[in-house]
Amino acid sequence: MSPAEPAPPVVRGRFSARFLASELRLIAARRRNQAGLAALAAVPVVLAVAIKVAAPDRQGGPGAGPDFFAQIAGNGFFVALAGLSVELTLFLPIAVAMLCGDAVAGEASQGTLRYLLTVPVGRIRLLAVKYAGILLGAFLAPLVVAASGVVSGLLLFGGGDVTTLSGSRIGLGAALLRLLAVCVYLGVCLAALGAVGLFLSTLTEQPMGATIALTMLTVASFVLGQVPQLDWLHPYLLTQHWRDFGELLRDPVSLGALRPGLLTALAYIVVFLSAAWARFAGRDVTS
């Protein structure tokens, strides 16, 4: 093509769709992601087997959220909720943190980030596709935990009507819909964590650094949320309302009780996606 000839038109929408599909295939094909999902699914199974063998003497604790363990022996449905409660503080955040570390820092570490930006996709579209991959993990991870918990729990303990946290009883089908709503709520919370992680991923070329930093921030948020002297800070912590998913197991469900957690997650998503764009848009990419 001579300098005088116009450049061929670029169908950005179609390219972005191919780019998104390629990104999702890459995430699904990574062995560490597959191993991570397997580990998430294994925790509820281990819990169910352990409780089947020997019922625990004490469950929960201050600030631990609803106690689902005590109800497992009567209905295996609660294995899913117990698994989500256990994994929410560390395993689920780590799963999202791994995706965030690979998003931008991983591409820079492998030397492919500069190549991606040479094709007509644009930095905003690149961030959007990377965040879409993070969203996939954020919503898939709690679903995997819940599905594993339901299957293992029903096999070991059986099912039947479910007693809500309000004391009323609902059918197993209605309870499964509530469990799906719990997974969606936790997916939104983890999506906010993913936005923070995407921003951290734009700050470094070391994916492990971004993963560790996000995990430490999550743990610090949980710890600070348990300090009474910092009650003025609690409403602003990312993880403060994650355990509010228990409200979906009350009858009737109080949507107002879920609003603070959803609004906090939305605020984190807007702020840190904007920060990621501001950082990445002006970043000098050399690798």
C-alpha positions as CSV (number, residue, x, y, z in Angstrom):
1,M,0.0,0.0,0.0
2,S,1.5,3.4,-1.0
3,P,1.5,6.3,1.5
4,A,-1.2,8.0,-0.6
5,E,-3.7,5.1,-0.4
6,P,-6.2,5.3,2.4
7,A,-6.1,2.8,5.2
8,P,-8.6,0.0,5.0
9,P,-11.7,0.5,7.1
10,V,-11.8,-1.2,10.5
11,V,-14.9,-2.8,11.7
12,R,-14.3,-2.1,15.4
13,G,-17.4,-3.7,16.7
14,R,-16.7,-7.0,14.9
15,F,-13.1,-6.9,16.0
16,S,-14.0,-6.3,19.6
17,A,-16.4,-9.3,19.5
18,R,-13.5,-11.5,18.2
19,F,-11.2,-10.0,20.8
20,L,-13.7,-10.7,23.6
21,A,-14.2,-14.2,22.4
22,S,-10.5,-14.8,22.2
23,E,-10.0,-13.4,25.7
24,L,-12.7,-15.6,27.2
25,R,-11.2,-18.7,25.5
26,L,-7.8,-17.8,26.8
27,I,-9.1,-17.4,30.4
28,A,-11.0,-20.7,30.2
29,A,-8.0,-22.6,28.7
30,R,-5.5,-21.5,31.4
31,R,-4.6,-24.5,33.6
32,R,-4.3,-22.4,36.7
33,N,-7.8,-21.0,36.2
34,Q,-9.1,-24.5,35.8
35,A,-7.3,-25.6,38.9
36,G,-8.6,-22.6,40.8
37,L,-12.2,-23.5,39.9
38,A,-11.6,-27.1,40.9
39,A,-10.2,-25.9,44.3
40,L,-13.3,-23.7,44.8
41,A,-15.6,-26.6,44.1
42,A,-13.6,-28.9,46.4
43,V,-14.1,-26.8,49.5
44,P,-17.9,-27.4,49.9
45,V,-17.3,-31.1,49.3
46,V,-14.7,-31.2,52.1
47,L,-17.0,-29.3,54.4
48,A,-19.9,-31.7,53.7
49,V,-17.8,-34.8,54.3
50,A,-16.3,-33.4,57.5
51,I,-19.7,-32.5,58.9
52,K,-21.1,-35.9,57.9
53,V,-18.2,-37.7,59.7
54,A,-18.2,-35.5,62.8
55,A,-20.6,-32.6,63.5
56,P,-18.7,-29.4,64.6
57,D,-19.0,-28.3,68.2
58,R,-19.0,-24.6,67.4
59,Q,-19.6,-22.5,64.3
60,G,-19.4,-18.9,63.3
61,G,-18.3,-16.2,65.7
62,P,-18.6,-12.4,66.1
63,G,-19.1,-10.8,62.7
64,A,-19.1,-14.1,60.9
65,G,-22.5,-13.6,59.4
66,P,-25.4,-16.1,59.4
67,D,-24.6,-19.5,60.9
68,F,-25.4,-22.0,58.1
69,F,-23.3,-24.8,59.5
70,A,-25.8,-25.8,62.2
71,Q,-28.5,-26.5,59.7
72,I,-26.5,-28.7,57.3
73,A,-27.3,-31.9,59.0
74,G,-31.0,-31.3,58.6
75,N,-30.8,-30.1,55.0
76,G,-27.9,-30.5,52.5
77,F,-28.9,-27.2,50.8
78,F,-27.0,-25.3,53.5
79,V,-23.7,-26.8,52.4
80,A,-23.7,-24.3,49.5
81,L,-24.3,-21.3,51.8
82,A,-21.7,-22.6,54.3
83,G,-19.2,-23.0,51.5
84,L,-19.8,-19.5,50.2
85,S,-19.4,-18.1,53.7
86,V,-16.1,-19.9,54.2
87,E,-14.6,-19.0,50.8
88,L,-15.8,-15.4,50.7
89,T,-13.0,-14.1,52.9
90,L,-10.1,-15.5,51.0
91,F,-10.6,-18.1,48.2
92,L,-13.1,-16.2,46.1
93,P,-11.1,-12.9,46.3
94,I,-7.9,-14.9,45.3
95,A,-9.7,-16.3,42.3
96,V,-10.6,-12.8,41.1
97,A,-7.2,-11.5,42.0
98,M,-5.5,-14.0,39.7
99,L,-7.6,-12.8,36.8
100,C,-6.8,-9.2,37.6
101,G,-3.1,-9.9,37.7
102,D,-3.2,-11.5,34.2
103,A,-5.4,-8.7,32.8
104,V,-2.9,-6.0,32.0
105,A,0.2,-6.8,34.0
106,G,0.2,-10.4,32.7
107,E,0.2,-9.1,29.1
108,A,3.0,-6.7,29.9
109,S,5.0,-9.5,31.6
110,Q,4.7,-11.7,28.5
111,G,5.6,-8.9,26.1
112,T,2.2,-9.1,24.3
113,L,0.6,-5.8,25.6
114,R,2.4,-3.6,23.1
115,Y,1.4,-6.0,20.3
116,L,-2.3,-5.8,21.3
117,L,-2.2,-2.0,21.2
118,T,-0.8,-2.1,17.6
119,V,-4.0,-3.5,16.3
120,P,-6.9,-1.1,15.9
121,V,-8.6,-1.9,19.2
122,G,-7.8,1.1,21.4
123,R,-6.9,1.2,25.0
124,I,-10.4,1.8,26.2
125,R,-11.6,-1.3,24.3
126,L,-8.7,-3.3,25.7
127,L,-9.6,-2.4,29.2
128,A,-13.3,-3.2,28.6
129,V,-12.5,-6.6,27.2
130,K,-10.1,-7.4,30.1
131,Y,-12.8,-6.3,32.6
132,A,-15.3,-8.4,30.9
133,G,-13.1,-11.4,31.5
134,I,-12.8,-10.5,35.1
135,L,-16.6,-10.2,35.3
136,L,-16.9,-13.7,34.0
137,G,-14.8,-15.0,36.8
138,A,-16.5,-12.8,39.4
139,F,-19.9,-14.3,38.6
140,L,-18.8,-17.8,37.8
141,A,-16.8,-18.4,40.9
142,P,-19.7,-18.2,43.4
143,L,-21.9,-20.2,41.1
144,V,-19.3,-23.0,41.0
145,V,-19.1,-23.0,44.8
146,A,-22.9,-23.0,45.2
147,A,-23.4,-25.8,42.6
148,S,-20.8,-28.0,44.3
149,G,-22.3,-27.3,47.7
150,V,-25.8,-28.2,46.6
151,V,-24.8,-31.4,44.8
152,S,-22.6,-32.7,47.6
153,G,-25.0,-31.5,50.3
154,L,-28.1,-33.2,48.8
155,L,-26.2,-36.4,48.2
156,L,-24.9,-36.6,51.8
157,F,-27.7,-35.1,53.8
158,G,-30.8,-35.0,51.5
159,G,-33.0,-32.0,50.8
160,G,-36.6,-31.0,51.4
161,D,-38.1,-27.7,52.5
162,V,-35.7,-25.1,53.7
163,T,-36.0,-23.0,56.9
164,T,-35.2,-19.4,56.2
165,L,-33.4,-17.1,58.7
166,S,-36.8,-15.7,59.6
167,G,-38.0,-19.1,60.7
168,S,-40.5,-19.7,57.9
169,R,-40.2,-22.6,55.5
170,I,-40.0,-22.5,51.7
171,G,-39.7,-25.2,49.1
172,L,-36.4,-26.4,47.8
173,G,-37.1,-24.9,44.3
174,A,-37.7,-21.5,45.9
175,A,-34.6,-21.9,48.0
176,L,-32.5,-22.6,44.9
177,L,-33.7,-19.4,43.3
178,R,-32.7,-17.6,46.5
179,L,-29.3,-19.2,46.2
180,L,-29.0,-18.0,42.7
181,A,-29.7,-14.5,43.9
182,V,-27.0,-14.9,46.5
183,C,-24.5,-15.8,43.8
184,V,-25.5,-12.7,41.7
185,Y,-25.2,-10.4,44.8
186,L,-21.7,-11.9,45.5
187,G,-20.8,-11.6,41.8
188,V,-21.5,-7.8,42.0
189,C,-19.3,-7.5,45.1
190,L,-16.5,-9.4,43.4
191,A,-16.9,-7.3,40.3
192,A,-16.1,-4.3,42.4
193,L,-13.1,-6.1,43.7
194,G,-12.2,-6.8,40.1
195,A,-12.3,-3.1,39.2
196,V,-9.8,-2.4,42.0
197,G,-7.7,-5.3,40.7
198,L,-7.8,-4.0,37.1
199,F,-6.5,-0.6,38.3
200,L,-3.7,-2.3,40.2
201,S,-2.8,-4.4,37.1
202,T,-2.2,-1.2,35.2
203,L,0.4,0.0,37.8
204,T,2.8,-2.9,37.3
205,E,4.3,-5.3,34.9
206,Q,4.3,-8.2,37.4
207,P,1.1,-10.1,37.5
208,M,1.9,-11.7,40.9
209,G,2.5,-8.3,42.4
210,A,-1.0,-7.2,41.4
211,T,-2.5,-10.5,42.6
212,I,-0.8,-10.2,46.0
213,A,-1.6,-6.6,46.4
214,L,-5.3,-7.1,45.8
215,T,-5.4,-10.1,48.1
216,M,-3.8,-8.1,50.9
217,L,-6.2,-5.2,50.4
218,T,-9.1,-7.6,50.7
219,V,-7.8,-9.2,53.9
220,A,-7.0,-5.8,55.3
221,S,-10.6,-4.6,54.5
222,F,-12.0,-7.6,56.4
223,V,-9.7,-7.0,59.4
224,L,-10.5,-3.3,59.6
225,G,-14.2,-4.2,59.5
226,Q,-13.8,-6.1,62.7
227,V,-12.2,-3.1,64.7
228,P,-14.9,-1.3,66.6
229,Q,-12.8,1.8,67.0
230,L,-12.9,2.3,63.2
231,D,-16.7,2.2,62.9
232,W,-16.5,5.6,61.1
233,L,-14.5,3.8,58.3
234,H,-16.6,0.7,58.0
235,P,-19.2,2.1,55.6
236,Y,-16.5,2.8,53.1
237,L,-14.8,-0.6,53.2
238,L,-15.1,-2.7,50.1
239,T,-15.9,-5.9,52.0
240,Q,-18.2,-4.4,54.7
241,H,-21.5,-5.5,53.1
242,W,-20.4,-8.8,51.5
243,R,-22.0,-10.9,54.2
244,D,-25.3,-9.1,53.7
245,F,-26.2,-11.9,51.2
246,G,-27.8,-13.6,54.2
247,E,-30.7,-11.1,53.8
248,L,-31.7,-13.1,50.8
249,L,-32.5,-16.0,53.0
250,R,-35.0,-14.1,55.1
251,D,-38.8,-14.1,54.5
252,P,-39.7,-11.7,53.1
253,V,-36.5,-10.5,51.5
254,S,-35.6,-6.9,52.5
255,L,-34.2,-5.3,49.3
256,G,-33.4,-2.2,51.3
257,A,-30.9,-4.2,53.4
258,L,-29.0,-5.1,50.2
259,R,-28.9,-1.5,48.8
260,P,-25.8,-0.4,50.8
261,G,-23.8,-3.3,49.5
262,L,-24.9,-2.7,45.9
263,L,-24.3,1.0,46.1
264,T,-20.8,0.5,47.6
265,A,-19.9,-2.0,44.9
266,L,-21.2,0.4,42.2
267,A,-19.1,3.3,43.6
268,Y,-16.0,1.2,43.7
269,I,-16.6,0.0,40.1
270,V,-17.0,3.6,38.8
271,V,-14.1,5.0,40.7
272,F,-11.5,2.3,40.0
273,L,-12.5,1.7,36.4
274,S,-12.1,5.4,35.8
275,A,-8.7,5.3,37.6
276,A,-7.6,2.4,35.5
277,W,-8.6,4.2,32.3
278,A,-6.8,7.4,33.5
279,R,-3.7,5.4,34.3
280,F,-3.6,3.2,31.2
281,A,-4.6,5.9,28.7
282,G,-1.5,7.9,29.5
283,R,0.9,5.0,30.1
284,D,4.0,4.5,28.0
285,V,3.8,0.9,27.0
286,T,7.2,-0.6,26.2
287,S,6.5,-4.3,26.5
